[in-house]
Amino acid sequence: GRNWEGFGADPFLTGESAYKTILGLQNGGVQATAEHFINYEQEHFPTLESSNVDDQTQYEIYAHPF
């Protein structure tokens, strides 16, 4: 699963954590990118279940940190 790559469920804290992590990597001379960041948290049976999210939820919760 990909849950270990995230910073939690809170959109604000996730955004702050991602920002600080990317700054830290870049200050160390490493190129940093954010990938697999939206709706990429399904652990079990990813090919058998759907993780469709409506537009409002997508923008207000999942995309907010980025």
PDBQT receptor file of N, H, CA, C and O in Angstrom, charges set to zero:
ATOM      1  N   GLY A   1       0.794  -1.186   0.000  1.00  0.00    +0.000 N 
ATOM      2  CA  GLY A   1       0.000   0.000   0.000  1.00  0.00    +0.000 C 
ATOM      3  C   GLY A   1       0.845   1.263   0.000  1.00  0.00    +0.000 C 
ATOM      4  O   GLY A   1       2.067   1.216   0.148  1.00  0.00    +0.000 OA
ATOM      5  N   ARG A   2       0.183   2.369  -0.165  1.00  0.00    +0.000 N 
ATOM      6  H   ARG A   2      -0.809   2.407  -0.285  1.00  0.00    +0.000 HD
ATOM      7  CA  ARG A   2       0.857   3.656  -0.243  1.00  0.00    +0.000 C 
ATOM      8  C   ARG A   2       0.616   4.535   0.982  1.00  0.00    +0.000 C 
ATOM      9  O   ARG A   2       1.075   5.677   1.006  1.00  0.00    +0.000 OA
ATOM     10  N   ASN A   3      -0.076   4.049   1.978  1.00  0.00    +0.000 N 
ATOM     11  H   ASN A   3      -0.449   3.121   1.958  1.00  0.00    +0.000 HD
ATOM     12  CA  ASN A   3      -0.366   4.899   3.136  1.00  0.00    +0.000 C 
ATOM     13  C   ASN A   3       0.881   5.392   3.837  1.00  0.00    +0.000 C 
ATOM     14  O   ASN A   3       0.866   6.483   4.406  1.00  0.00    +0.000 OA
ATOM     15  N   TRP A   4       1.951   4.635   3.816  1.00  0.00    +0.000 N 
ATOM     16  H   TRP A   4       1.963   3.748   3.353  1.00  0.00    +0.000 HD
ATOM     17  CA  TRP A   4       3.177   5.045   4.496  1.00  0.00    +0.000 C 
ATOM     18  C   TRP A   4       3.826   6.240   3.809  1.00  0.00    +0.000 C 
ATOM     19  O   TRP A   4       4.668   6.908   4.410  1.00  0.00    +0.000 OA
ATOM     20  N   GLU A   5       3.455   6.523   2.567  1.00  0.00    +0.000 N 
ATOM     21  H   GLU A   5       2.771   5.981   2.078  1.00  0.00    +0.000 HD
ATOM     22  CA  GLU A   5       4.021   7.656   1.838  1.00  0.00    +0.000 C 
ATOM     23  C   GLU A   5       3.292   8.959   2.135  1.00  0.00    +0.000 C 
ATOM     24  O   GLU A   5       3.753  10.029   1.737  1.00  0.00    +0.000 OA
ATOM     25  N   GLY A   6       2.175   8.885   2.820  1.00  0.00    +0.000 N 
ATOM     26  H   GLY A   6       1.801   8.016   3.143  1.00  0.00    +0.000 HD
ATOM     27  CA  GLY A   6       1.396  10.079   3.112  1.00  0.00    +0.000 C 
ATOM     28  C   GLY A   6       1.715  10.629   4.486  1.00  0.00    +0.000 C 
ATOM     29  O   GLY A   6       2.514  10.061   5.230  1.00  0.00    +0.000 OA
ATOM     30  N   PHE A   7       1.081  11.742   4.812  1.00  0.00    +0.000 N 
ATOM     31  H   PHE A   7       0.433  12.204   4.207  1.00  0.00    +0.000 HD
ATOM     32  CA  PHE A   7       1.319  12.386   6.094  1.00  0.00    +0.000 C 
ATOM     33  C   PHE A   7       0.080  12.390   6.979  1.00  0.00    +0.000 C 
ATOM     34  O   PHE A   7       0.084  13.018   8.037  1.00  0.00    +0.000 OA
ATOM     35  N   GLY A   8      -0.962  11.712   6.571  1.00  0.00    +0.000 N 
ATOM     36  H   GLY A   8      -0.965  11.202   5.711  1.00  0.00    +0.000 HD
ATOM     37  CA  GLY A   8      -2.160  11.656   7.394  1.00  0.00    +0.000 C 
ATOM     38  C   GLY A   8      -3.391  12.123   6.647  1.00  0.00    +0.000 C 
ATOM     39  O   GLY A   8      -3.339  12.420   5.454  1.00  0.00    +0.000 OA
ATOM     40  N   ALA A   9      -4.487  12.182   7.357  1.00  0.00    +0.000 N 
ATOM     41  H   ALA A   9      -4.530  11.940   8.327  1.00  0.00    +0.000 HD
ATOM     42  CA  ALA A   9      -5.765  12.509   6.734  1.00  0.00    +0.000 C 
ATOM     43  C   ALA A   9      -6.086  14.002   6.737  1.00  0.00    +0.000 C 
ATOM     44  O   ALA A   9      -6.958  14.436   5.984  1.00  0.00    +0.000 OA
ATOM     45  N   ASP A  10      -5.416  14.785   7.552  1.00  0.00    +0.000 N 
ATOM     46  H   ASP A  10      -4.708  14.432   8.164  1.00  0.00    +0.000 HD
ATOM     47  CA  ASP A  10      -5.708  16.210   7.647  1.00  0.00    +0.000 C 
ATOM     48  C   ASP A  10      -5.094  16.958   6.466  1.00  0.00    +0.000 C 
ATOM     49  O   ASP A  10      -3.874  16.940   6.305  1.00  0.00    +0.000 OA
ATOM     50  N   PRO A  11      -5.913  17.619   5.629  1.00  0.00    +0.000 N 
ATOM     51  CA  PRO A  11      -5.389  18.288   4.437  1.00  0.00    +0.000 C 
ATOM     52  C   PRO A  11      -4.372  19.389   4.743  1.00  0.00    +0.000 C 
ATOM     53  O   PRO A  11      -3.378  19.527   4.031  1.00  0.00    +0.000 OA
ATOM     54  N   PHE A  12      -4.614  20.168   5.789  1.00  0.00    +0.000 N 
ATOM     55  H   PHE A  12      -5.422  20.056   6.367  1.00  0.00    +0.000 HD
ATOM     56  CA  PHE A  12      -3.682  21.249   6.114  1.00  0.00    +0.000 C 
ATOM     57  C   PHE A  12      -2.330  20.693   6.564  1.00  0.00    +0.000 C 
ATOM     58  O   PHE A  12      -1.283  21.125   6.081  1.00  0.00    +0.000 OA
ATOM     59  N   LEU A  13      -2.361  19.740   7.484  1.00  0.00    +0.000 N 
ATOM     60  H   LEU A  13      -3.211  19.390   7.876  1.00  0.00    +0.000 HD
ATOM     61  CA  LEU A  13      -1.111  19.161   7.969  1.00  0.00    +0.000 C 
ATOM     62  C   LEU A  13      -0.376  18.406   6.871  1.00  0.00    +0.000 C 
ATOM     63  O   LEU A  13       0.854  18.416   6.833  1.00  0.00    +0.000 OA
ATOM     64  N   THR A  14      -1.105  17.757   5.986  1.00  0.00    +0.000 N 
ATOM     65  H   THR A  14      -2.104  17.748   6.017  1.00  0.00    +0.000 HD
ATOM     66  CA  THR A  14      -0.476  17.072   4.864  1.00  0.00    +0.000 C 
ATOM     67  C   THR A  14       0.238  18.070   3.971  1.00  0.00    +0.000 C 
ATOM     68  O   THR A  14       1.368  17.827   3.547  1.00  0.00    +0.000 OA
ATOM     69  N   GLY A  15      -0.411  19.194   3.680  1.00  0.00    +0.000 N 
ATOM     70  H   GLY A  15      -1.329  19.392   4.025  1.00  0.00    +0.000 HD
ATOM     71  CA  GLY A  15       0.212  20.225   2.846  1.00  0.00    +0.000 C 
ATOM     72  C   GLY A  15       1.452  20.807   3.489  1.00  0.00    +0.000 C 
ATOM     73  O   GLY A  15       2.472  20.989   2.824  1.00  0.00    +0.000 OA
ATOM     74  N   GLU A  16       1.376  21.099   4.773  1.00  0.00    +0.000 N 
ATOM     75  H   GLU A  16       0.548  20.951   5.313  1.00  0.00    +0.000 HD
ATOM     76  CA  GLU A  16       2.532  21.650   5.487  1.00  0.00    +0.000 C 
ATOM     77  C   GLU A  16       3.685  20.642   5.525  1.00  0.00    +0.000 C 
ATOM     78  O   GLU A  16       4.843  21.004   5.318  1.00  0.00    +0.000 OA
ATOM     79  N   SER A  17       3.359  19.386   5.789  1.00  0.00    +0.000 N 
ATOM     80  H   SER A  17       2.419  19.091   5.957  1.00  0.00    +0.000 HD
ATOM     81  CA  SER A  17       4.387  18.350   5.858  1.00  0.00    +0.000 C 
ATOM     82  C   SER A  17       5.037  18.116   4.500  1.00  0.00    +0.000 C 
ATOM     83  O   SER A  17       6.255  17.966   4.410  1.00  0.00    +0.000 OA
ATOM     84  N   ALA A  18       4.234  18.085   3.452  1.00  0.00    +0.000 N 
ATOM     85  H   ALA A  18       3.244  18.206   3.525  1.00  0.00    +0.000 HD
ATOM     86  CA  ALA A  18       4.783  17.899   2.106  1.00  0.00    +0.000 C 
ATOM     87  C   ALA A  18       5.674  19.071   1.727  1.00  0.00    +0.000 C 
ATOM     88  O   ALA A  18       6.744  18.875   1.151  1.00  0.00    +0.000 OA
ATOM     89  N   TYR A  19       5.252  20.268   2.041  1.00  0.00    +0.000 N 
ATOM     90  H   TYR A  19       4.383  20.428   2.509  1.00  0.00    +0.000 HD
ATOM     91  CA  TYR A  19       6.028  21.477   1.738  1.00  0.00    +0.000 C 
ATOM     92  C   TYR A  19       7.388  21.435   2.427  1.00  0.00    +0.000 C 
ATOM     93  O   TYR A  19       8.419  21.660   1.792  1.00  0.00    +0.000 OA
ATOM     94  N   LYS A  20       7.387  21.149   3.718  1.00  0.00    +0.000 N 
ATOM     95  H   LYS A  20       6.550  20.966   4.234  1.00  0.00    +0.000 HD
ATOM     96  CA  LYS A  20       8.637  21.109   4.489  1.00  0.00    +0.000 C 
ATOM     97  C   LYS A  20       9.548  19.972   4.021  1.00  0.00    +0.000 C 
ATOM     98  O   LYS A  20      10.768  20.131   3.973  1.00  0.00    +0.000 OA
ATOM     99  N   THR A  21       8.960  18.834   3.678  1.00  0.00    +0.000 N 
ATOM    100  H   THR A  21       7.970  18.705   3.716  1.00  0.00    +0.000 HD
ATOM    101  CA  THR A  21       9.756  17.703   3.206  1.00  0.00    +0.000 C 
ATOM    102  C   THR A  21      10.431  18.035   1.882  1.00  0.00    +0.000 C 
ATOM    103  O   THR A  21      11.614  17.750   1.699  1.00  0.00    +0.000 OA
ATOM    104  N   ILE A  22       9.692  18.631   0.966  1.00  0.00    +0.000 N 
ATOM    105  H   ILE A  22       8.731  18.863   1.115  1.00  0.00    +0.000 HD
ATOM    106  CA  ILE A  22      10.264  18.995  -0.333  1.00  0.00    +0.000 C 
ATOM    107  C   ILE A  22      11.347  20.053  -0.165  1.00  0.00    +0.000 C 
ATOM    108  O   ILE A  22      12.390  19.971  -0.815  1.00  0.00    +0.000 OA
ATOM    109  N   LEU A  23      11.121  21.045   0.694  1.00  0.00    +0.000 N 
ATOM    110  H   LEU A  23      10.274  21.112   1.222  1.00  0.00    +0.000 HD
ATOM    111  CA  LEU A  23      12.156  22.048   0.957  1.00  0.00    +0.000 C 
ATOM    112  C   LEU A  23      13.420  21.406   1.526  1.00  0.00    +0.000 C 
ATOM    113  O   LEU A  23      14.531  21.746   1.122  1.00  0.00    +0.000 OA
ATOM    114  N   GLY A  24      13.245  20.487   2.452  1.00  0.00    +0.000 N 
ATOM    115  H   GLY A  24      12.341  20.210   2.780  1.00  0.00    +0.000 HD
ATOM    116  CA  GLY A  24      14.388  19.807   3.049  1.00  0.00    +0.000 C 
ATOM    117  C   GLY A  24      15.179  19.017   2.031  1.00  0.00    +0.000 C 
ATOM    118  O   GLY A  24      16.410  19.046   2.043  1.00  0.00    +0.000 OA
ATOM    119  N   LEU A  25      14.492  18.315   1.151  1.00  0.00    +0.000 N 
ATOM    120  H   LEU A  25      13.492  18.292   1.141  1.00  0.00    +0.000 HD
ATOM    121  CA  LEU A  25      15.184  17.558   0.109  1.00  0.00    +0.000 C 
ATOM    122  C   LEU A  25      15.920  18.479  -0.842  1.00  0.00    +0.000 C 
ATOM    123  O   LEU A  25      17.077  18.235  -1.185  1.00  0.00    +0.000 OA
ATOM    124  N   GLN A  26      15.250  19.535  -1.267  1.00  0.00    +0.000 N 
ATOM    125  H   GLN A  26      14.310  19.733  -0.989  1.00  0.00    +0.000 HD
ATOM    126  CA  GLN A  26      15.874  20.459  -2.205  1.00  0.00    +0.000 C 
ATOM    127  C   GLN A  26      17.054  21.197  -1.581  1.00  0.00    +0.000 C 
ATOM    128  O   GLN A  26      18.039  21.471  -2.267  1.00  0.00    +0.000 OA
ATOM    129  N   ASN A  27      16.971  21.523  -0.299  1.00  0.00    +0.000 N 
ATOM    130  H   ASN A  27      16.171  21.301   0.258  1.00  0.00    +0.000 HD
ATOM    131  CA  ASN A  27      18.101  22.164   0.378  1.00  0.00    +0.000 C 
ATOM    132  C   ASN A  27      19.303  21.231   0.489  1.00  0.00    +0.000 C 
ATOM    133  O   ASN A  27      20.437  21.687   0.637  1.00  0.00    +0.000 OA
ATOM    134  N   GLY A  28      19.053  19.936   0.419  1.00  0.00    +0.000 N 
ATOM    135  H   GLY A  28      18.132  19.566   0.299  1.00  0.00    +0.000 HD
ATOM    136  CA  GLY A  28      20.132  18.949   0.448  1.00  0.00    +0.000 C 
ATOM    137  C   GLY A  28      20.651  18.619  -0.933  1.00  0.00    +0.000 C 
ATOM    138  O   GLY A  28      21.478  17.721  -1.090  1.00  0.00    +0.000 OA
ATOM    139  N   GLY A  29      20.173  19.338  -1.940  1.00  0.00    +0.000 N 
ATOM    140  H   GLY A  29      19.501  20.068  -1.813  1.00  0.00    +0.000 HD
ATOM    141  CA  GLY A  29      20.650  19.120  -3.304  1.00  0.00    +0.000 C 
ATOM    142  C   GLY A  29      19.975  17.977  -4.032  1.00  0.00    +0.000 C 
ATOM    143  O   GLY A  29      20.501  17.474  -5.025  1.00  0.00    +0.000 OA
ATOM    144  N   VAL A  30      18.822  17.566  -3.551  1.00  0.00    +0.000 N 
ATOM    145  H   VAL A  30      18.395  17.974  -2.745  1.00  0.00    +0.000 HD
ATOM    146  CA  VAL A  30      18.090  16.459  -4.168  1.00  0.00    +0.000 C 
ATOM    147  C   VAL A  30      16.833  17.001  -4.825  1.00  0.00    +0.000 C 
ATOM    148  O   VAL A  30      16.145  17.850  -4.258  1.00  0.00    +0.000 OA
ATOM    149  N   GLN A  31      16.535  16.509  -6.023  1.00  0.00    +0.000 N 
ATOM    150  H   GLN A  31      17.094  15.820  -6.483  1.00  0.00    +0.000 HD
ATOM    151  CA  GLN A  31      15.312  16.926  -6.707  1.00  0.00    +0.000 C 
ATOM    152  C   GLN A  31      14.134  16.203  -6.072  1.00  0.00    +0.000 C 
ATOM    153  O   GLN A  31      14.188  14.990  -5.873  1.00  0.00    +0.000 OA
ATOM    154  N   ALA A  32      13.078  16.928  -5.753  1.00  0.00    +0.000 N 
ATOM    155  H   ALA A  32      13.034  17.914  -5.914  1.00  0.00    +0.000 HD
ATOM    156  CA  ALA A  32      11.902  16.334  -5.105  1.00  0.00    +0.000 C 
ATOM    157  C   ALA A  32      10.665  16.572  -5.952  1.00  0.00    +0.000 C 
ATOM    158  O   ALA A  32      10.482  17.649  -6.519  1.00  0.00    +0.000 OA
ATOM    159  N   THR A  33       9.824  15.560  -6.031  1.00  0.00    +0.000 N 
ATOM    160  H   THR A  33       9.972  14.685  -5.570  1.00  0.00    +0.000 HD
ATOM    161  CA  THR A  33       8.550  15.687  -6.733  1.00  0.00    +0.000 C 
ATOM    162  C   THR A  33       7.460  15.036  -5.894  1.00  0.00    +0.000 C 
ATOM    163  O   THR A  33       7.722  14.114  -5.121  1.00  0.00    +0.000 OA
ATOM    164  N   ALA A  34       6.252  15.521  -6.052  1.00  0.00    +0.000 N 
ATOM    165  H   ALA A  34       6.040  16.270  -6.680  1.00  0.00    +0.000 HD
ATOM    166  CA  ALA A  34       5.098  14.909  -5.401  1.00  0.00    +0.000 C 
ATOM    167  C   ALA A  34       4.358  14.110  -6.455  1.00  0.00    +0.000 C 
ATOM    168  O   ALA A  34       3.885  14.674  -7.442  1.00  0.00    +0.000 OA
ATOM    169  N   GLU A  35       4.255  12.821  -6.262  1.00  0.00    +0.000 N 
ATOM    170  H   GLU A  35       4.640  12.363  -5.461  1.00  0.00    +0.000 HD
ATOM    171  CA  GLU A  35       3.534  11.985  -7.208  1.00  0.00    +0.000 C 
ATOM    172  C   GLU A  35       2.640  11.009  -6.454  1.00  0.00    +0.000 C 
ATOM    173  O   GLU A  35       2.839  10.768  -5.263  1.00  0.00    +0.000 OA
ATOM    174  N   HIS A  36       1.681  10.465  -7.132  1.00  0.00    +0.000 N 
ATOM    175  H   HIS A  36       1.520  10.661  -8.100  1.00  0.00    +0.000 HD
ATOM    176  CA  HIS A  36       0.737   9.526  -6.524  1.00  0.00    +0.000 C 
ATOM    177  C   HIS A  36       0.092  10.141  -5.287  1.00  0.00    +0.000 C 
ATOM    178  O   HIS A  36       0.017   9.502  -4.237  1.00  0.00    +0.000 OA
ATOM    179  N   PHE A  37      -0.367  11.363  -5.412  1.00  0.00    +0.000 N 
ATOM    180  H   PHE A  37      -0.306  11.882  -6.265  1.00  0.00    +0.000 HD
ATOM    181  CA  PHE A  37      -0.798  12.051  -4.208  1.00  0.00    +0.000 C 
ATOM    182  C   PHE A  37      -2.298  12.171  -4.030  1.00  0.00    +0.000 C 
ATOM    183  O   PHE A  37      -2.745  12.497  -2.930  1.00  0.00    +0.000 OA
ATOM    184  N   ILE A  38      -3.081  11.930  -5.036  1.00  0.00    +0.000 N 
ATOM    185  H   ILE A  38      -2.718  11.666  -5.930  1.00  0.00    +0.000 HD
ATOM    186  CA  ILE A  38      -4.528  12.085  -4.877  1.00  0.00    +0.000 C 
ATOM    187  C   ILE A  38      -5.219  10.742  -5.079  1.00  0.00    +0.000 C 
ATOM    188  O   ILE A  38      -5.034  10.074  -6.096  1.00  0.00    +0.000 OA
ATOM    189  N   ASN A  39      -6.010  10.369  -4.096  1.00  0.00    +0.000 N 
ATOM    190  H   ASN A  39      -6.160  10.912  -3.269  1.00  0.00    +0.000 HD
ATOM    191  CA  ASN A  39      -6.798   9.131  -4.141  1.00  0.00    +0.000 C 
ATOM    192  C   ASN A  39      -5.920   7.906  -4.359  1.00  0.00    +0.000 C 
ATOM    193  O   ASN A  39      -6.313   6.982  -5.072  1.00  0.00    +0.000 OA
ATOM    194  N   TYR A  40      -4.773   7.889  -3.772  1.00  0.00    +0.000 N 
ATOM    195  H   TYR A  40      -4.454   8.639  -3.193  1.00  0.00    +0.000 HD
ATOM    196  CA  TYR A  40      -3.841   6.779  -3.972  1.00  0.00    +0.000 C 
ATOM    197  C   TYR A  40      -3.536   6.114  -2.643  1.00  0.00    +0.000 C 
ATOM    198  O   TYR A  40      -2.379   5.852  -2.315  1.00  0.00    +0.000 OA
ATOM    199  N   GLU A  41      -4.595   5.841  -1.876  1.00  0.00    +0.000 N 
ATOM    200  H   GLU A  41      -5.535   6.053  -2.142  1.00  0.00    +0.000 HD
ATOM    201  CA  GLU A  41      -4.390   5.320  -0.541  1.00  0.00    +0.000 C 
ATOM    202  C   GLU A  41      -5.094   3.997  -0.293  1.00  0.00    +0.000 C 
ATOM    203  O   GLU A  41      -5.201   3.551   0.849  1.00  0.00    +0.000 OA
ATOM    204  N   GLN A  42      -5.571   3.371  -1.357  1.00  0.00    +0.000 N 
ATOM    205  H   GLN A  42      -5.484   3.733  -2.284  1.00  0.00    +0.000 HD
ATOM    206  CA  GLN A  42      -6.290   2.118  -1.184  1.00  0.00    +0.000 C 
ATOM    207  C   GLN A  42      -5.295   0.982  -1.029  1.00  0.00    +0.000 C 
ATOM    208  O   GLN A  42      -4.437   0.783  -1.889  1.00  0.00    +0.000 OA
ATOM    209  N   GLU A  43      -5.403   0.242   0.053  1.00  0.00    +0.000 N 
ATOM    210  H   GLU A  43      -6.100   0.403   0.752  1.00  0.00    +0.000 HD
ATOM    211  CA  GLU A  43      -4.449  -0.807   0.378  1.00  0.00    +0.000 C 
ATOM    212  C   GLU A  43      -4.870  -2.183  -0.149  1.00  0.00    +0.000 C 
ATOM    213  O   GLU A  43      -4.073  -2.896  -0.757  1.00  0.00    +0.000 OA
ATOM    214  N   HIS A  44      -6.112  -2.535   0.091  1.00  0.00    +0.000 N 
ATOM    215  H   HIS A  44      -6.760  -1.956   0.585  1.00  0.00    +0.000 HD
ATOM    216  CA  HIS A  44      -6.550  -3.893  -0.208  1.00  0.00    +0.000 C 
ATOM    217  C   HIS A  44      -7.405  -3.937  -1.475  1.00  0.00    +0.000 C 
ATOM    218  O   HIS A  44      -8.280  -3.095  -1.678  1.00  0.00    +0.000 OA
ATOM    219  N   PHE A  45      -7.141  -4.916  -2.309  1.00  0.00    +0.000 N 
ATOM    220  H   PHE A  45      -6.430  -5.600  -2.144  1.00  0.00    +0.000 HD
ATOM    221  CA  PHE A  45      -7.921  -5.177  -3.513  1.00  0.00    +0.000 C 
ATOM    222  C   PHE A  45      -8.064  -3.947  -4.411  1.00  0.00    +0.000 C 
ATOM    223  O   PHE A  45      -9.185  -3.589  -4.770  1.00  0.00    +0.000 OA
ATOM    224  N   PRO A  46      -6.967  -3.291  -4.782  1.00  0.00    +0.000 N 
ATOM    225  CA  PRO A  46      -7.062  -2.070  -5.582  1.00  0.00    +0.000 C 
ATOM    226  C   PRO A  46      -7.673  -2.282  -6.968  1.00  0.00    +0.000 C 
ATOM    227  O   PRO A  46      -8.167  -1.332  -7.574  1.00  0.00    +0.000 OA
ATOM    228  N   THR A  47      -7.645  -3.511  -7.471  1.00  0.00    +0.000 N 
ATOM    229  H   THR A  47      -7.243  -4.283  -6.978  1.00  0.00    +0.000 HD
ATOM    230  CA  THR A  47      -8.235  -3.753  -8.788  1.00  0.00    +0.000 C 
ATOM    231  C   THR A  47      -9.684  -4.208  -8.701  1.00  0.00    +0.000 C 
ATOM    232  O   THR A  47     -10.369  -4.279  -9.722  1.00  0.00    +0.000 OA
ATOM    233  N   LEU A  48     -10.160  -4.515  -7.506  1.00  0.00    +0.000 N 
ATOM    234  H   LEU A  48      -9.604  -4.458  -6.677  1.00  0.00    +0.000 HD
ATOM    235  CA  LEU A  48     -11.523  -5.009  -7.353  1.00  0.00    +0.000 C 
ATOM    236  C   LEU A  48     -12.490  -3.966  -6.819  1.00  0.00    +0.000 C 
ATOM    237  O   LEU A  48     -13.705  -4.125  -6.939  1.00  0.00    +0.000 OA
ATOM    238  N   GLU A  49     -11.963  -2.903  -6.233  1.00  0.00    +0.000 N 
ATOM    239  H   GLU A  49     -10.976  -2.773  -6.136  1.00  0.00    +0.000 HD
ATOM    240  CA  GLU A  49     -12.814  -1.881  -5.645  1.00  0.00    +0.000 C 
ATOM    241  C   GLU A  49     -12.556  -0.540  -6.310  1.00  0.00    +0.000 C 
ATOM    242  O   GLU A  49     -11.480  -0.306  -6.861  1.00  0.00    +0.000 OA
ATOM    243  N   SER A  50     -13.535   0.326  -6.257  1.00  0.00    +0.000 N 
ATOM    244  H   SER A  50     -14.409   0.136  -5.810  1.00  0.00    +0.000 HD
ATOM    245  CA  SER A  50     -13.418   1.642  -6.865  1.00  0.00    +0.000 C 
ATOM    246  C   SER A  50     -13.113   2.691  -5.809  1.00  0.00    +0.000 C 
ATOM    247  O   SER A  50     -13.592   2.613  -4.678  1.00  0.00    +0.000 OA
ATOM    248  N   SER A  51     -12.311   3.671  -6.196  1.00  0.00    +0.000 N 
ATOM    249  H   SER A  51     -11.923   3.735  -7.115  1.00  0.00    +0.000 HD
ATOM    250  CA  SER A  51     -12.047   4.785  -5.276  1.00  0.00    +0.000 C 
ATOM    251  C   SER A  51     -12.486   6.097  -5.915  1.00  0.00    +0.000 C 
ATOM    252  O   SER A  51     -11.825   7.125  -5.760  1.00  0.00    +0.000 OA
ATOM    253  N   ASN A  52     -13.615   6.054  -6.639  1.00  0.00    +0.000 N 
ATOM    254  H   ASN A  52     -14.152   5.220  -6.764  1.00  0.00    +0.000 HD
ATOM    255  CA  ASN A  52     -14.150   7.258  -7.268  1.00  0.00    +0.000 C 
ATOM    256  C   ASN A  52     -14.542   8.272  -6.203  1.00  0.00    +0.000 C 
ATOM    257  O   ASN A  52     -15.123   7.920  -5.177  1.00  0.00    +0.000 OA
ATOM    258  N   VAL A  53     -14.219   9.533  -6.460  1.00  0.00    +0.000 N 
ATOM    259  H   VAL A  53     -13.747   9.819  -7.294  1.00  0.00    +0.000 HD
ATOM    260  CA  VAL A  53     -14.509  10.611  -5.532  1.00  0.00    +0.000 C 
ATOM    261  C   VAL A  53     -15.198  11.726  -6.308  1.00  0.00    +0.000 C 
ATOM    262  O   VAL A  53     -14.787  12.052  -7.422  1.00  0.00    +0.000 OA
ATOM    263  N   ASP A  54     -16.241  12.313  -5.730  1.00  0.00    +0.000 N 
ATOM    264  H   ASP A  54     -16.575  12.048  -4.825  1.00  0.00    +0.000 HD
ATOM    265  CA  ASP A  54     -16.925  13.401  -6.424  1.00  0.00    +0.000 C 
ATOM    266  C   ASP A  54     -16.022  14.638  -6.479  1.00  0.00    +0.000 C 
ATOM    267  O   ASP A  54     -15.088  14.760  -5.687  1.00  0.00    +0.000 OA
ATOM    268  N   ASP A  55     -16.295  15.541  -7.399  1.00  0.00    +0.000 N 
ATOM    269  H   ASP A  55     -17.054  15.442  -8.043  1.00  0.00    +0.000 HD
ATOM    270  CA  ASP A  55     -15.441  16.709  -7.641  1.00  0.00    +0.000 C 
ATOM    271  C   ASP A  55     -15.258  17.593  -6.414  1.00  0.00    +0.000 C 
ATOM    272  O   ASP A  55     -14.141  18.027  -6.130  1.00  0.00    +0.000 OA
ATOM    273  N   GLN A  56     -16.329  17.866  -5.687  1.00  0.00    +0.000 N 
ATOM    274  H   GLN A  56     -17.235  17.514  -5.918  1.00  0.00    +0.000 HD
ATOM    275  CA  GLN A  56     -16.232  18.750  -4.527  1.00  0.00    +0.000 C 
ATOM    276  C   GLN A  56     -15.295  18.158  -3.468  1.00  0.00    +0.000 C 
ATOM    277  O   GLN A  56     -14.434  18.860  -2.937  1.00  0.00    +0.000 OA
ATOM    278  N   THR A  57     -15.463  16.883  -3.166  1.00  0.00    +0.000 N 
ATOM    279  H   THR A  57     -16.162  16.313  -3.598  1.00  0.00    +0.000 HD
ATOM    280  CA  THR A  57     -14.588  16.230  -2.196  1.00  0.00    +0.000 C 
ATOM    281  C   THR A  57     -13.151  16.217  -2.690  1.00  0.00    +0.000 C 
ATOM    282  O   THR A  57     -12.214  16.448  -1.926  1.00  0.00    +0.000 OA
ATOM    283  N   GLN A  58     -12.993  15.945  -3.970  1.00  0.00    +0.000 N 
ATOM    284  H   GLN A  58     -13.754  15.758  -4.591  1.00  0.00    +0.000 HD
ATOM    285  CA  GLN A  58     -11.647  15.910  -4.568  1.00  0.00    +0.000 C 
ATOM    286  C   GLN A  58     -10.915  17.227  -4.339  1.00  0.00    +0.000 C 
ATOM    287  O   GLN A  58      -9.770  17.225  -3.888  1.00  0.00    +0.000 OA
ATOM    288  N   TYR A  59     -11.548  18.332  -4.638  1.00  0.00    +0.000 N 
ATOM    289  H   TYR A  59     -12.478  18.334  -5.005  1.00  0.00    +0.000 HD
ATOM    290  CA  TYR A  59     -10.888  19.633  -4.541  1.00  0.00    +0.000 C 
ATOM    291  C   TYR A  59     -10.777  20.151  -3.111  1.00  0.00    +0.000 C 
ATOM    292  O   TYR A  59      -9.783  20.788  -2.762  1.00  0.00    +0.000 OA
ATOM    293  N   GLU A  60     -11.773  19.889  -2.288  1.00  0.00    +0.000 N 
ATOM    294  H   GLU A  60     -12.580  19.371  -2.571  1.00  0.00    +0.000 HD
ATOM    295  CA  GLU A  60     -11.762  20.426  -0.929  1.00  0.00    +0.000 C 
ATOM    296  C   GLU A  60     -10.889  19.623   0.031  1.00  0.00    +0.000 C 
ATOM    297  O   GLU A  60     -10.340  20.184   0.979  1.00  0.00    +0.000 OA
ATOM    298  N   ILE A  61     -10.755  18.336  -0.198  1.00  0.00    +0.000 N 
ATOM    299  H   ILE A  61     -11.201  17.880  -0.969  1.00  0.00    +0.000 HD
ATOM    300  CA  ILE A  61     -10.007  17.508   0.749  1.00  0.00    +0.000 C 
ATOM    301  C   ILE A  61      -8.720  16.956   0.145  1.00  0.00    +0.000 C 
ATOM    302  O   ILE A  61      -7.635  17.206   0.671  1.00  0.00    +0.000 OA
ATOM    303  N   TYR A  62      -8.828  16.213  -0.945  1.00  0.00    +0.000 N 
ATOM    304  H   TYR A  62      -9.709  16.010  -1.372  1.00  0.00    +0.000 HD
ATOM    305  CA  TYR A  62      -7.654  15.505  -1.462  1.00  0.00    +0.000 C 
ATOM    306  C   TYR A  62      -6.656  16.413  -2.181  1.00  0.00    +0.000 C 
ATOM    307  O   TYR A  62      -5.448  16.248  -2.009  1.00  0.00    +0.000 OA
ATOM    308  N   ALA A  63      -7.127  17.355  -2.970  1.00  0.00    +0.000 N 
ATOM    309  H   ALA A  63      -8.108  17.490  -3.110  1.00  0.00    +0.000 HD
ATOM    310  CA  ALA A  63      -6.204  18.201  -3.736  1.00  0.00    +0.000 C 
ATOM    311  C   ALA A  63      -5.718  19.402  -2.942  1.00  0.00    +0.000 C 
ATOM    312  O   ALA A  63      -4.743  20.042  -3.336  1.00  0.00    +0.000 OA
ATOM    313  N   HIS A  64      -6.369  19.720  -1.841  1.00  0.00    +0.000 N 
ATOM    314  H   HIS A  64      -7.161  19.200  -1.520  1.00  0.00    +0.000 HD
ATOM    315  CA  HIS A  64      -6.028  20.922  -1.067  1.00  0.00    +0.000 C 
ATOM    316  C   HIS A  64      -4.558  21.023  -0.678  1.00  0.00    +0.000 C 
ATOM    317  O   HIS A  64      -3.978  22.101  -0.814  1.00  0.00    +0.000 OA
ATOM    318  N   PRO A  65      -3.932  19.959  -0.203  1.00  0.00    +0.000 N 
ATOM    319  CA  PRO A  65      -2.530  20.081   0.209  1.00  0.00    +0.000 C 
ATOM    320  C   PRO A  65      -1.573  20.417  -0.931  1.00  0.00    +0.000 C 
ATOM    321  O   PRO A  65      -0.469  20.907  -0.694  1.00  0.00    +0.000 OA
ATOM    322  N   PHE A  66      -1.987  20.161  -2.140  1.00  0.00    +0.000 N 
ATOM    323  H   PHE A  66      -2.884  19.764  -2.333  1.00  0.00    +0.000 HD
ATOM    324  CA  PHE A  66      -1.082  20.345  -3.268  1.00  0.00    +0.000 C 
ATOM    325  C   PHE A  66      -1.421  21.559  -4.090  1.00  0.00    +0.000 C 
ATOM    326  O   PHE A  66      -0.744  21.844  -5.078  1.00  0.00    +0.000 OA
TER     327      PHE A  66
